[in-house]
Amino acid sequence: MSEQQLPVLLHDDTTDIYPVLSKHEVDLIGQAQRLFNADFYGHALLDIWNAAINNLRRRIEAYGVDIFLSVVKDEAGRKRYDRDGETLSERWEGVDQLVLINGATRLGLLNKKAGKSLEMINWMRNHASPAHDSDSRVEREDVIALVLLLQTNLFRTPLPDPGHSVSGVFDPMKSGQLAEEQLELLRDQIRGLRPADLRVAFGFMLDLLCQGDFPAVQNVKALLPVVWERASEDLKKAAGLRYHSLTIDPGSDTSTDKGAKQRLLDFLTEVSGIQYIPDAARAVIYRRAAKNLAEAKDQNYGWSSEVVAAKTLEQFGPCVPSIAFEEVYQEILAVWCGNYWGRSAAHRHLTAFIDTLNRDNLRKTAQFFASNERVRSELFQPKPKARAIDLLQAIRDKLPIEAHKGEVDEVLINIQQL
């Protein structure tokens, strides 16, 4: 029987051609070559699989295990990495191999072609390998095709440089509270990250923020806004979804102080990111803020409290979900119009809630003056009535269609008759 060389070059100088291969991986590929030559194609593919998995494990350890665990935290399957394991196999024994492949792909350590190749090998070893009797046997061509893909897209790809990986950039965040000079250096490094690394950094830092461990959380608060500036819309929505999940399932908060949701809300408020929270959870935030504004308005001598409550709404921004629109805007309009004695300075902090209304919400807001008792409660007084009329006139001027202007005119007549 003549020997048939696998595409992977298994000669004495293998380690020179493939410097990313360890001795164990070279031995596994050499064994695969011998099995391939003996026409044991299924057995050969199993050794190629083991060599690839071993290589992936080393890549992840070079890149950063903490980053990997952050990326795969929502993956189905085992992900218990044993930091105390003496050997590579012991450390990775508790991590499913598909979790390993998916995590490496998401980190950019494994390109999609190699990832799909390994998924195919995994399917074959479970359904067509010598360990499983099947009509779909592993054939010579199958091995050659898959090895060619892995040769180019894994075995010849350089290992990550720990000093220049995302892990190398952010490891200092957990070691101690950083001085401003160190923080500025890391900000510059963040600005230079590739988009793929930026996604990893965003998820990793979001995890640290939610976990709340000192001093990492203090460093994250200083650096995460810089990541946010470069983040895509999808990444920003992911942060909003994390807040939503913590609202729906408080048990998912694994932090020691159970303060992940509040820390995340503080961060989203700081970066004007409240709009990325899904409507249901966002409605809770605005309803609570509107309730505080209402309580302040109903206090005797509560104008200073109104200002504080209005500033809170201003921080959240005018992104009130439709399911809470009336509950929030009735309090905004009540404060806007004031009472018999006048109004506080709170309305200055609520201007954006009026100025950003679209056509339909302008019409809806105008109708509150005719139908909402909270809005109408002070309008029999001259000063609140005058402010309501001024606001309705401003709304009317913003509406381009005459029929809609007529709707506001009817509300104006109603208010003038009070």
N, C-alpha and C positions, 0 to 999 in steps of 0.2 A: 504494500500500500504506500503510495507516494504521499509525502507530507504536503499539506495545504496550509500555507501561512495565513493566520488571522491578519486583518488589517493592522492591528496594533503591532508595532515592530518589537518583537521579543528577541533581542540579541544581547550580547554582553554589554553593549553601550546603551541599554534601555534607559538607565537613569540619566544619561546625558541628553537623550532625545526627549525624555519626559521628566524633567526635574521636579515636577509636582507629585510624582509617585513616590510613596514610601516603599521600603523594602518588602513589607507585608503585601502591599498592593502589587508589586512586581512579581512576588511569588504566586499570588492568586492568578494573575494574568498568565504567568508561565504555566501554571497547572491547567488553566482554561485552554491554552494552546495545545498542550499534550492531549487533553480530552477531545478537542476539536479534530486533531489529527487522527484520533482513534474512532472517529465518527460518533462520539458521544456528545451530540450537540446540545442536548438539554442540560447535561451536567456542566458543559463548558459555559453555558449562559448563566448558570447559578454562580460560578466563580467570578464571572464578569460583574454580576450584580453585587457580590460581596466586596469586590474591589472598589466599585463606584460608591457604595454606601460608606465604606471606610474613608474614602477620599472626601466625601461630603462632610462627614463628621469632623475631619481635621480642618476643613475650610471654615466651618462654623466656629470652631474653637479659636481659630486665628482671627476671625472677624469679630466675635463677641457673643458669648452664650446668652448674656442678659438680653441683648437685642433680639436674638432668635426666639427666646421664650416670650418676649413681649409680642412678637409678630404672630406666634402660633397659639396664643392664649385662648383664642376662640375656635381653634381647629378641633374637630372631633378626634378622639383617640388619646392614647397615653402621651404625656409630655413631662415625665418626671426625670429630669437630668440630675444625676448623682455627682455633685461636685467633689465628693470625697473618694470617688472611684480611682483605683490606682492605674487602671488601663483604660484605653479608649473604649473598649467594649463594655467594661463595667460602668463607665460614666454614662453611656448611651443606652444601656439595657432597658431602661424604663421609658424610652421614647420610640413610638411607633415609626416605622421606616417611611410610611407615607406622610406622616407629620414632618419628618425630616426633609423629605423631598419638597413638600409644599412650602415649608419655611425657607429653605434654601432658595427656592424660585422667587419667593416674594422679596427676599433680601437682595436678589440680583446675583447671587453666587452661582446660580445654575440657570442657564438660559432656557427658554420655553421648549426649544427642540430637545435639549437633553432631558428636561423634566418629563416631557411626553414619552421619550424613549425609555426612561426608567419606569414610568407607569406601565408601559407595554411589557417590559421585562417582568414587572411585578405580576401583571395579569398572567403571563406565560408560566411563571414559576408556581402560580396557584392553580392553573388550569391545564397546562400542557407540559409541565416538567416531569422528570422521572418520579417525583414524589406523588404524582396524581395521574392515574391511568386515564387516558383521553384519546379520542380519535384525532384531536388537533395536536399533533406532535411538533416539537421544535425542529425545524429543518435547517440545513446548512445555510441557506440564503437568509433565513431569519437572523441567525447569529451574525453573519457578515454585515448585514444592513444596520443592525443595532450597534454593533461595535464601531462601525464607521462613524455613526452619529456621535457616539460617546467619545471617540478618539478626538474628533474636532471640537466638540462643544463642552467637554469636561476634562479629559486627561491631558490635553494640551493647554488648558487655560491656567494662567498663573494663579497661585494662591493669593488671597488678599493680604495686603501689608497691614499688620496690626497698627502701625503708627499712623496710617492714613485712612483707616476705616472709620465708620460712624462711631464704633465702639471706642476707638482711640481718641476721638474728639470729645466724647461725652463721659468717659470713665472718670475724669476729675470731678464731675458733678456730684458724685456720691461719696467722694473721699473727704470733703471738707467744704466749709463755706468759702466761696471764692471772692477775692478782692475785685474791685471794679476793673483794674487793669487786666486781670485774668478773664473776667466776663467779656470785656471788649474784644479780647483776642478770640474767644469762642464765638462771639457774634460775627466776626469777620469770617471765621471758618464756616459758620452756618450759611452765610451769604454765598459761599463758594461751593456748596454741596450740589451734587448732581440731583436731578429730580427724583430718581429712584432712592437715593440716600436721604433726600429730604423727607420722603414718605416714611421711611424707617425712623428717622429722627423724630418726626411729629408723633408717631404712635408711641415711641419709647418715652418721650418726654411727657406725653399725656398720661401714660401709666404712672410715671413718677409723681406727677401732680396729684393724681387721684390717690396714690398710696400715702402721700403726705409725710414721708419719713424725713426727719431733719438729718443733715443739712441739704439733702438733695432737693427738697421742695422749694427752699429759698433760692437755690440756683436756677431751678426751672422757672420760677416766677419771673426771673430777670431775663431769661433766654427764650422762653416759648413765644413771647410776642414777636420776636424776630423771625422765628419759623413760621408763624401765622401770616406774616406779611408776604411770604413766598408760597404759601400753601394754596393748592387748587381748591375749587369749590367743593369737590368731592371730599377732600380731607376736612374741610371746615364743617361739612355736613356730618362727617363721622364724629366730630367732637359734639355736635348737637345731639346726635343719636346716642352717644354715651350718656349725656345728661338725661335724655328721655328714658334710657334703660335703668339708670339709677333711681329715677322717679317711680317707674313702674315696679321695679324689683329692688327695694332697699337692701335686701339680703345679698345682692351682688356686690355691695361695697365691702371689699376685703381690707380696707385700711383699719389701722388700730383705733383711731378716734371716730370712725364712721362719718368722717366729714368730707368724703370725696365729692358729693353732689354740691355742697356749698363752695368748695374750692373751685370746682369747674364753673359754677355760675359766676363767681367773682372774676374768673379769667375771661369768660365770654363777655361779661359786662365791660371789662377793661378794654377789650379789643373790638367792641361794637359788633359782637357776634351772636347776639340773642336771636336774630332772625334765622339762624341755622338750627335752632331747636324745633323739633316737630310741633305742630299746632297744639296738640293736647297738653303737652308739658308746658309749652309757652303760655297757654291760656291760664294755667295755674299761677304762673309768675305775675302776669298782668292783673289777674283778679285780686291777688294779694296786695299788689301795689295800689290798685284802685280802692280797695277796702281801707288801706291806710290813709289815702287821700280823703276819703269820705269821713273817716273818724276825725281827721284834723279839721275838716270844714265844719263839722258839727260841734266842735269844742267852743266853749266861750273863750274869747281872746286867743284863738288858735291860728292866727295868721302865720306866725313863725313856723308852726307845725305844718301848715299847708305848703310852705316853701320847701321844707325838708322833704315832704312826701312827693312834691312835684319834681324836685331834683332827682329823686330816685327813678321816677318814670322817665325823666329826660335821659338818665344814664342807660336805661334799657333801650330807648329809641322808639320811634313810631312804627313798630312792626307788630301791631296788635292783631292777633288772629281773629278771623271772622266770628268764631264761636264765642268770643268774649268781647266783641266790639261794643255792643250797647252797654254792657256793664262797666266798661272802662270809660267810654266817651260820655256817659251820663255824669260821671264824676268830674271829668275834665271840663265839661260845659258848665257844670254847677260852680266850679271854682272860677272859671273864666268870667262868668257874669257877676259873681260876688253876691253881696246882700245889701241891706238898707244902708249900712255905714260905708260901703265901698268894696274894694277887693284887695287882696294881698298881692305881693310881687310874684306869687306862684305862677300866674298866667304867663310870665315872661319865659318860664322854663317849659311851657307846654305849647309854644308857638309851632314847633315842628310837627306836632300831632294834627294841627289844622292845615299847615302849609303843604303837607305831603299827601293829603287826601286825593284820591282819584275821583273821577266824575260820579261813579255810583255811590261811593262813601260820602261825598259831599251832599248828595241828595238825601242819603240816609241820615246824615247828621242834622240836616235842616229839619227833617221830619220829627226828630226828637223834641224839638221845640213845640211841636203840636201834640205829641202823644206821650211823652215820657214825664211822669209826675215828678221825678227827682229834678229834671232839668227845669220844669215849669214852676217849682215850688216857691221861688223868690221873685218871679217875673211880675208880680202885681206891684212891686216896688219900683219907683222911677229909675234908679241907677241900674239895677240888674236888667230892667226892660230895655233901657237905652243901649246897653252893651250887647244884649241879644239881637237887637235890631241892627246894630253896626255889623255884627258877625254875619247875620243872615244876608245883609246887603253885600258883604265881601264874598260870601259863598255864591250869591246870585251872579256877581260879576265874573266868576270863574267858570260858570256853566255856559257852554256855547250854544245849546239848543233852546229855542224859545219855549218849548213845552216844559222843559225842566225849570226854566226861569219862572214860568207861571206857577209851578208847584211851590217855589219859594215865596212868590208873591202871596199865595193863599196863606202860608204860614205867617208871613209878616202881618197880614190883616188880622189873623187870629191873635197874635201877640199884642198888636196895637189896641185891640178891644178889651184886653185884660184890665 
